């Protein structure tokens, strides 16, 4: 899910708020999503899996990595959808309905739920199409999003490694000041 494909929504909308939720930061209401575990990392971040996105096409390893990623994303979206539905019910029919901002909040959570339902549908369709070995994943928007997330994760991992090496060199005294 970080800047989600602009095919969904533009920045500053429910989609951009949700996407930051998917990345582990606050969602629209300031609530935290469930704790991210290793299983929520894209396959590229899990070195033991050996998933890579090749430029020449999609091999079976990529397909299985993509399927794992869609499963994790579906689980995350289902969790967010459940929470959005609970908040929507609170403001629409629960104790919050008497609050002066109830109508606004109902509209916000309704919009969030609709976006989540669309996202869930896209992920489910991508998962089903990926199960067919004849499907060309390269043409699917959701697969392009997966590749973009892998790329971002790889960049982050590389930056973390470089930072770690730099700190190690400084700690060990293996550094010099450049002019």
Secondary structure, 3 states (H helix, E strand, C coil): CCCCCCCCCCCCCHHHHHHHHHCCCCCCCCCCCCCCCHHHCCHHHCHHHCCCCECCECCHHHHHHHHHHHHHHHHHHHHHHHHHHHHHHHHHCCHHHHCCCHHHHHHHHHHHHHHHHHHHHHHHHHHHHHHCCCCCHHHCHHHHHHHHHHHHHHHHHHHHHHHHHHHHHHHHCCCCCCC
